């Protein structure tokens, strides 16, 4: 007698990402995910009771993977100045993979539609901003660097502007300058002269 197939949640989430990339989050259905995973709809429903639960699981998995990637590139606290923002800059030095970018772009609309997903992302950002501020020698410059990194990431995720490798390296160099610039400490900014 054949052993029953074990259905891993990661297989279902892989299939959900495939459907999101292929059809968009608005067209994700439990049936489409089941078909993509080669399993029954009942197997999908067993782990994810609704389309929104499935989308939330995909979002959480993508965020967790990105957080792990950033953590691996972040120096231990105290080993270098401003470790948290330096880890984010190191992570930004790697261009987003096409699949990751496609999943992220297609899930943006789902985030806007669901308070639970939005709350999860807001909490992730709150932790990142707190970590950047708390570990920075120059909190103001580190927050400005964080905002610049987020702008760079959004433009790239949405294919709004192509940066050459040289341009990108220059942008990241200037973002690092924001972290290290002394004039940004305290309340003395160039605008305040």
Secondary structure, DSSP 4 states (H G I P E B T S, - for coil): -PPPPP--HHHHHHHHHHHHHHH-GGG--HHHHHHHHTS-HHHHHHH-SSHHHHHHHHHHHHHHHHHHHHHHHSPPBTTBTTHHHHHHHHHHTSPPPHHHHHHHHHHHHHHHH-HHHHHHHHHHHHHHHHHHHHH-SSHHHHHHHHHHHHHHHHHHHTT--PPPHHHHHHHHHHHHHHHH-GGGSTT--GGG-
